Amino acid sequence: RSLLVIVSSTRMAAELNTPGLTVLLLGGQYRPERMDSVGPMAMAALDQLRGYQAFIGVDGLSMDFGLTSVDIDSADLYRKAIANSREAVLLADHTKFDHPSLFKIVDVEAISRIVTDRRPSPEWMEFFSLRGIEAIFPQPGPPEAPTDGGEVHTEAHRS
């Protein structure tokens, strides 16, 4: 089906070169070291968009400080993307938990789901549950026989 993906990363735009997929690349100040665009022009482009589902990656996450980034320009852009979205989903591996970065993006309550690579600690699971945030992670279980070229398939658990 037709799908429109909005990105600020030229690397991501190139990887999304797929039939039936339209990529909207935000303009702005290009940062070659990160292969992305930020700044007032990228923010202005986001101001013209509403009703999308935002998938946000972070550099760190804490219960008291929220979602964080290592740089102020990314934090501003992600904050705007979350504010204008109809739903925000956090993508964060287990190393991001309890390791906040310098710049706050938003409070954890601004997201509706988190997708991570491991079951969060009992404290984090309670924290998410109390805020109505769905946690999605691989369900541990007996190893499955490799299929499709050796990949092991797991199911996502929704708390």
BAPATOR-492847 format. One record per residue: residue number from 0; x, y, z of N, C-alpha, C, O in turn. Coordinates in steps of 0.001 Angstrom, whole numbers. Each point is the difference from the previous one (the first is absolute). Example, Ala and Ser with C-alpha at 12.3 -4.5 7.8 and 13.67 -1.06 7.14 Angstrom:
<vokes>
{0, {13190, -5690, 7800}, {-890, 1190, 0}, {900, 1200, 0}, {1036, -19, 665}}
{1, {-1386, 1069, -1385}, {820, 1190, 60}, {-770, 1090, 730}, {509, 1108, 169}}
</vokes>
This chain:
<vokes>
{0, {832, -1181, 0}, {-832, 1181, 0}, {877, 1245, 0}, {1186, -73, 322}}
{1, {-1746, 1178, -670}, {734, 1261, 3}, {265, 433, 1429}, {-880, -55, 859}}
{2, {2106, 487, -622}, {396, 462, 1314}, {950, 1168, -181}, {895, -42, -843}}
{3, {-1091, 1087, 1638}, {871, 1165, -20}, {823, -14, 1279}, {-555, -87, 1095}}
{4, {1866, 172, -1224}, {906, 9, 1148}, {720, 1340, 6}, {567, 412, -1012}}
{5, {-590, 269, 2158}, {646, 1299, 158}, {1294, -218, 771}, {-16, -565, 1094}}
{6, {1137, 1010, -1658}, {1299, -195, 653}, {823, 1284, -73}, {-220, 854, -859}}
{7, {1167, -745, 1779}, {962, 1097, -65}, {1390, -524, -340}, {950, 776, -101}}
{8, {-830, -2074, -73}, {1277, -653, -263}, {120, -399, -1470}, {-855, -703, -539}}
{9, {1932, 1165, -98}, {214, -399, -1398}, {324, -1489, -85}, {-371, -657, -972}}
{10, {1050, 126, 1968}, {301, -1438, 38}, {-1292, -804, 39}, {-148, -981, -728}}
{11, {-785, 1396, 1579}, {-1283, -701, 104}, {-792, 128, -1296}, {-629, -961, -441}}
{12, {658, 2144, -168}, {-715, 196, -1261}, {525, -961, -1065}, {-785, -582, -748}}
{13, {2092, 412, 674}, {597, -913, -985}, {-383, -1448, 289}, {-272, -765, -925}}
{14, {249, 388, 2196}, {-358, -1375, 370}, {-1464, -313, -262}, {-366, -1164, -161}}
{15, {-472, 2189, 118}, {-1434, -197, -213}, {-393, 19, -1474}, {-1183, 137, -311}}
{16, {2114, -266, -574}, {-264, -24, -1438}, {-704, -1311, -351}, {641, -989, -356}}
{17, {-1973, 1001, 463}, {-809, -1198, -185}, {-1223, 332, -839}, {-622, 1039, 222}}
{18, {252, -1890, -1186}, {-1221, 255, -773}, {-1223, 110, 910}, {-153, -782, 938}}
{19, {-710, 1746, -1217}, {-1215, 208, 775}, {202, 836, 1237}, {-954, 259, 734}}
{20, {2178, 172, -485}, {313, 805, 1172}, {446, 1378, -458}, {899, 128, -832}}
{21, {-1530, 897, 1379}, {387, 1378, -295}, {758, 538, 1204}, {-440, -149, 1140}}
{22, {1582, 776, -1400}, {824, 550, 1073}, {-8, 1518, -105}, {284, 568, -1055}}
{23, {-616, 76, 2171}, {55, 1453, 101}, {1210, 328, 857}, {31, -330, 1186}}
{24, {971, 980, -1782}, {1226, 348, 702}, {-86, 1445, 461}, {-143, 913, -814}}
{25, {231, -706, 2133}, {-45, 1355, 545}, {1267, 757, -389}, {1101, -547, 63}}
{26, {-1261, 1785, -456}, {1150, 832, -329}, {558, 662, 1239}, {-513, -185, 1104}}
{27, {1555, 947, -1293}, {578, 723, 1125}, {1505, -17, -58}, {587, -256, -1052}}
{28, {38, 528, 2176}, {1452, -9, 96}, {476, -1439, -55}, {-361, -813, 851}}
{29, {1172, 498, -1853}, {503, -1363, -160}, {1215, -213, 888}, {926, 811, 9}}
{30, {-937, -1917, 741}, {1131, -365, 849}, {639, -1263, -578}, {-501, -1102, 222}}
{31, {1608, 1253, -965}, {603, -1150, -673}, {409, -1121, 957}, {-90, -1175, -356}}
{32, {537, 1524, 1569}, {438, -1037, 937}, {-1150, -885, 456}, {216, -1153, 372}}
{33, {-1435, 1683, -395}, {-1180, -786, 392}, {-884, -341, -1193}, {-943, -783, 118}}
{34, {1252, 1370, -1255}, {-779, -197, -1226}, {-1480, 320, 219}, {-881, -747, -426}}
{35, {624, 1887, 1107}, {-1380, 408, 237}, {-128, 1510, -144}, {990, 704, -196}}
{36, {-2211, -221, 295}, {-253, 1434, -78}, {-770, 435, 1239}, {-868, -716, 499}}
{37, {1209, 1913, -11}, {-606, 563, 1201}, {-153, 1503, -185}, {335, 538, -1055}}
{38, {-831, 125, 2062}, {-54, 1457, -15}, {-1361, 552, -370}, {-969, -747, -126}}
{39, {898, 2077, -51}, {-1280, 675, -230}, {-745, -474, -1246}, {-1230, -50, 8}}
{40, {1941, -297, -1071}, {-699, -443, -1209}, {-632, -1381, 199}, {-1110, -243, -474}}
{41, {1797, -653, 1163}, {-582, -1312, 306}, {-1199, 158, 932}, {-1016, -677, -157}}
{42, {1148, 1582, 1131}, {-1108, 257, 926}, {-1203, 589, -739}, {-1140, -371, 279}}
{43, {1386, 1282, -1215}, {-1084, 605, -785}, {-721, -1056, -829}, {-1222, 48, -142}}
{44, {1969, -998, -403}, {-622, -1079, -771}, {-904, -838, 903}, {-1111, -353, -396}}
{45, {1575, 34, 1599}, {-822, -775, 940}, {-1248, 768, 426}, {-1030, -606, 295}}
{46, {1115, 1922, -262}, {-1173, 807, 352}, {-1130, -156, -1012}, {-1152, 300, 312}}
{47, {1465, -762, -1507}, {-1000, -178, -1063}, {-623, -1392, 18}, {-845, -305, -842}}
{48, {1247, -539, 1784}, {-429, -1400, 20}, {-738, -332, 1289}, {369, 470, 1075}}
{49, {-1416, -1283, -1191}, {-765, -474, 1156}, {-531, -1393, -315}, {-16, -435, -1151}}
{50, {-417, -250, 2205}, {-733, -1252, -159}, {840, -1216, -296}, {-550, -1041, -359}}
{51, {1831, 1124, 490}, {870, -1149, -285}, {331, -737, 1292}, {-237, 497, 1101}}
{52, {790, -1690, -1266}, {500, -775, 1118}, {1515, 188, 29}, {686, -339, -964}}
{53, {-162, 877, 2062}, {1434, 289, 118}, {714, -1162, 674}, {-426, -473, 1053}}
{54, {1508, 19, -1660}, {890, -995, 589}, {1292, 733, 322}, {694, 477, -898}}
{55, {-376, -390, 2184}, {1117, 811, 456}, {1036, -880, 684}, {-332, -797, 877}}
{56, {1583, 947, -1281}, {1114, -623, 696}, {618, 1030, 926}, {-53, 1198, -279}}
{57, {637, -1649, 1373}, {602, 916, 967}, {1412, -450, 344}, {396, -1134, -272}}
{58, {349, 2048, 877}, {1342, -326, 478}, {-19, -443, 1457}, {944, -636, 469}}
{59, {-2015, 971, 249}, {-120, -377, 1394}, {-1424, 152, 490}, {-837, 614, -661}}
{60, {568, -1186, 1840}, {-1362, -47, 537}, {85, -131, 1520}, {749, -827, 518}}
{61, {-1523, 1649, 187}, {-86, -152, 1456}, {-1423, 290, 449}, {-752, 700, -678}}
{62, {397, -1249, 1826}, {-1355, 184, 530}, {-267, 1450, 374}, {-1112, 492, -193}}
{63, {2114, 199, 725}, {-240, 1362, 456}, {284, 1070, -1047}, {-581, 1083, 70}}
{64, {1469, -1355, -1052}, {356, 1011, -993}, {-608, -278, -1372}, {-61, 901, -838}}
{65, {-386, -2127, 594}, {-682, -331, -1242}, {911, -458, -1111}, {1058, -582, 237}}
{66, {-1493, 860, -1478}, {739, -368, -1204}, {1059, 1066, -245}, {-274, 1191, 147}}
{67, {1485, -1610, -522}, {1086, 962, -141}, {834, -248, -1257}, {-18, -1079, -592}}
{68, {750, 2133, 214}, {885, -24, -1161}, {1351, 588, 393}, {98, 768, 957}}
{69, {943, -1135, -1706}, {1329, 546, 275}, {192, 1391, -585}, {949, 696, 361}}
{70, {-1847, -279, -1270}, {159, 1344, -565}, {-1325, 756, -18}, {-1071, -589, -145}}
{71, {1170, 1886, 295}, {-1175, 863, 153}, {-842, 78, -1273}, {-1226, 79, 74}}
{72, {1873, -99, -1236}, {-756, 95, -1252}, {-893, -1221, -219}, {-1153, 138, -409}}
{73, {1682, -1332, 681}, {-819, -1212, -122}, {-1118, 8, 1026}, {-1131, -368, -317}}
{74, {1430, 785, 1550}, {-1028, 50, 1044}, {-1156, 906, -422}, {-1163, -361, 178}}
{75, {1471, 1525, -732}, {-1049, 921, -461}, {-840, -612, -1118}, {-1228, 91, 19}}
{76, {1890, -713, -987}, {-702, -598, -1129}, {-901, -1149, 458}, {-1149, -91, -432}}
{77, {1657, -787, 1303}, {-800, -1120, 492}, {-1173, 493, 836}, {-1094, -559, -73}}
{78, {1316, 1605, 866}, {-1079, 574, 813}, {-1140, 480, -898}, {-1171, -253, 282}}
{79, {1522, 945, -1362}, {-1002, 496, -950}, {-709, -1168, -693}, {-1219, 27, -173}}
{80, {1979, -1049, -223}, {-597, -1166, -667}, {-1010, -683, 913}, {-1065, -415, -458}}
{81, {1384, 294, 1731}, {-922, -622, 957}, {-1228, 884, 220}, {-1126, -498, 27}}
{82, {1336, 1795, 129}, {-1112, 921, 244}, {-1005, 0, -1143}, {-1200, 133, 240}}
{83, {1659, -277, -1468}, {-889, 66, -1162}, {-575, -1359, -394}, {-850, -70, -888}}
{84, {1289, -993, 1521}, {-463, -1339, -375}, {-1319, -347, 671}, {-391, 621, 988}}
{85, {-286, -1618, -1534}, {-1209, -506, 651}, {367, -1051, 1036}, {-763, -260, 930}}
{86, {1960, -353, -1099}, {501, -998, 941}, {1516, -36, -116}, {555, 103, -1094}}
{87, {109, -251, 2246}, {1460, -97, 15}, {419, -1349, 568}, {-450, -409, 1071}}
{88, {1320, -271, -1809}, {528, -1297, 396}, {1500, 153, 201}, {705, 492, -881}}
{89, {-226, -913, 2033}, {1419, 81, 307}, {694, -1291, -402}, {-481, -1090, 309}}
{90, {1605, 1209, -994}, {841, -1133, -358}, {1291, 150, 802}, {777, 922, -247}}
{91, {-544, -1817, 1201}, {1174, 132, 870}, {484, -1368, 452}, {-765, -771, 581}}
{92, {2029, 467, -843}, {535, -1265, 492}, {297, 114, 1497}, {-40, 1089, 572}}
{93, {335, -2213, 41}, {151, -66, 1458}, {1114, 895, 541}, {-39, 368, 1174}}
{94, {1025, -9, -1986}, {1104, 837, 484}, {-426, 1444, 248}, {724, 744, 661}}
{95, {-1865, -336, -1170}, {-466, 1379, 154}, {-696, 251, 1340}, {-81, 1141, 454}}
{96, {-423, -2213, 179}, {-734, 134, 1252}, {923, 479, 1119}, {1117, -494, 156}}
{97, {-1599, 1460, 614}, {716, 541, 1158}, {1335, 637, -360}, {891, 85, 846}}
{98, {-740, 362, -2086}, {1206, 696, -450}, {-402, 1246, -787}, {151, 40, -1221}}
{99, {-662, 977, 1920}, {-433, 1205, -712}, {1169, 747, -624}, {1106, 16, 538}}
{100, {-1370, 592, -1671}, {964, 876, -661}, {-267, 1432, 445}, {-872, 244, 834}}
{101, {1611, 685, -1382}, {-19, 1384, 471}, {-1304, 743, -279}, {-478, 745, 856}}
{102, {-110, -938, -2049}, {-1134, 824, -422}, {-1320, -763, 48}, {-145, -1052, -622}}
{103, {-803, 1592, 1362}, {-1325, -615, 119}, {-786, 192, -1286}, {14, 1073, -603}}
{104, {-693, -2124, 198}, {-912, 69, -1138}, {-1409, 232, 543}, {-593, 1055, -228}}
{105, {60, -2044, 949}, {-1327, 84, 618}, {-40, -925, 1210}, {892, -826, 193}}
{106, {-1933, 972, 616}, {-249, -950, 1083}, {-421, -1332, -605}, {-510, -45, -1119}}
{107, {722, -1028, 1852}, {-362, -1340, -472}, {-1493, -82, -308}, {-406, -743, -894}}
{108, {-404, 1489, 1614}, {-1461, -41, -198}, {-427, 446, -1394}, {-1152, -213, -379}}
{109, {2032, 815, -379}, {-337, 450, -1357}, {-63, -1150, -997}, {-481, 180, -1119}}
{110, {959, -1357, 1510}, {-39, -1146, -913}, {-1129, -945, 396}, {-442, -15, 1148}}
{111, {-13, -769, -2114}, {-1042, -981, 298}, {537, -1420, 29}, {-624, -891, 576}}
{112, {1790, 674, -1200}, {612, -1329, -61}, {1509, 137, 15}, {560, 1021, -398}}
{113, {82, -2082, 870}, {1439, -118, -139}, {294, -1362, -601}, {-560, -1013, 421}}
{114, {1430, 1000, -1394}, {470, -1244, -607}, {1470, -125, 378}, {799, 891, -287}}
{115, {-444, -2006, 937}, {1361, -197, 465}, {444, -1440, -227}, {-807, -868, -337}}
{116, {2097, 629, 525}, {573, -1299, -331}, {-48, -1010, 1144}, {222, -1190, -226}}
{117, {-503, 1632, 1434}, {-82, -882, 1170}, {-1140, 444, 895}, {-432, 1152, -37}}
{118, {-47, -2089, 842}, {-1033, 359, 970}, {583, 1032, 968}, {1036, -257, 613}}
{119, {-1679, 1416, -463}, {480, 995, 967}, {-64, -554, 1431}, {-709, -969, 269}}
{120, {1451, 1591, 628}, {19, -414, 1406}, {-1405, 96, 592}, {-851, 706, -542}}
{121, {600, -1411, 1653}, {-1318, 107, 640}, {-370, 1452, 341}, {-1170, 373, -88}}
{122, {2153, 443, 472}, {-275, 1402, 319}, {-491, 759, -1234}, {-950, 780, 73}}
{123, {1609, -1021, -1197}, {-422, 661, -1236}, {-1359, -523, -468}, {-827, 775, -482}}
{124, {590, -2078, 620}, {-1296, -552, -409}, {-1128, 618, 827}, {-1063, 309, -537}}
{125, {1288, -129, 1831}, {-1006, 646, 847}, {-169, 1461, -398}, {-1123, 499, -67}}
{126, {2227, 185, -197}, {-16, 1402, -426}, {-837, 155, -1269}, {-845, 891, -81}}
{127, {1078, -1763, -920}, {-770, 54, -1245}, {-1467, -329, 251}, {-885, 682, -517}}
{128, {625, -1704, 1293}, {-1371, -425, 278}, {-815, 1105, 658}, {-1148, 237, -374}}
{129, {1741, 437, 1355}, {-703, 1085, 692}, {-337, 1170, -918}, {-905, 781, 295}}
{130, {1623, -658, -1401}, {-210, 1106, -934}, {-741, -442, -1266}, {-197, 799, -916}}
{131, {-208, -2053, 866}, {-735, -509, -1158}, {860, -113, -1246}, {-504, 101, -1118}}
{132, {1802, -312, 1306}, {928, -133, -1128}, {213, -1475, -276}, {359, -759, 900}}
{133, {-578, 353, -2130}, {166, -1390, -405}, {1479, -287, -239}, {671, 744, -715}}
{134, {-164, -1815, 1309}, {1387, -424, -211}, {7, -1211, -920}, {-669, -996, 275}}
{135, {1422, 1079, -1365}, {83, -1086, -974}, {1449, -458, -52}, {907, 803, -218}}
{136, {-694, -2111, 421}, {1343, -557, 39}, {-75, -1476, -348}, {-1076, -594, 73}}
{137, {2210, -19, -456}, {-16, -1436, -317}, {-372, -808, 1235}, {455, 281, 1109}}
{138, {-1273, -1268, -1321}, {-426, -878, 1083}, {1021, -1122, 153}, {246, -736, -955}}
{139, {362, 588, 2150}, {945, -1107, 163}, {-721, -1330, -39}, {-1178, -96, 343}}
{140, {1871, -890, -748}, {-586, -1331, -71}, {1014, -969, -526}, {1161, 352, -202}}
{141, {-1594, -1588, -23}, {937, -988, -528}, {476, 410, -1389}, {-779, 550, -779}}
{142, {2036, -805, 460}, {497, 356, -1332}, {-787, -728, -1079}, {-337, -1176, 131}}
{143, {60, 1902, -1187}, {-721, -586, -1125}, {992, -480, -1034}, {1125, 495, -77}}
{144, {-1542, -1447, -705}, {862, -494, -1068}, {183, 1100, -1037}, {-966, 666, -373}}
{145, {2210, -469, -100}, {220, 1029, -1030}, {-821, -283, -1254}, {-139, -1143, -437}}
{146, {-402, 2229, -128}, {-757, -77, -1240}, {441, 1136, -892}, {708, 900, 453}}
{147, {-1103, -919, -1693}, {253, 1111, -912}, {1451, 483, 53}, {241, 1179, 261}}
{148, {696, -2037, -495}, {1381, 433, -19}, {613, 184, 1371}, {950, 769, 147}}
{149, {-1466, -1452, 860}, {639, 9, 1294}, {-520, 1007, 1005}, {514, 58, 1118}}
{150, {-1502, 728, -1465}, {-523, 971, 956}, {-852, -697, 1050}, {-710, -960, -299}}
{151, {785, 1442, 1507}, {-859, -491, 1062}, {-1110, 1015, 191}, {267, 1187, 194}}
{152, {-1502, -1642, -246}, {-1155, 900, 123}, {-508, -3, 1434}, {-89, -1054, 629}}
{153, {-240, 2222, -119}, {-589, 117, 1334}, {-1291, 783, -114}, {-248, 685, -992}}
{154, {-557, -797, 2011}, {-1250, 758, 46}, {197, 1231, 865}, {783, -18, 949}}
{155, {-1486, 1074, -1275}, {25, 1199, 842}, {-962, -196, 1141}, {-1084, -557, -174}}
{156, {1481, 1015, 1343}, {-871, -46, 1185}, {-559, 1403, 232}, {739, 983, -48}}
{157, {-1998, -898, 289}, {-626, 1287, 296}, {-465, -55, 1445}, {-763, -885, 389}}
{158, {1234, 1841, 399}, {-395, 15, 1422}, {-1270, 804, 176}, {-496, 134, 1119}}
</vokes>
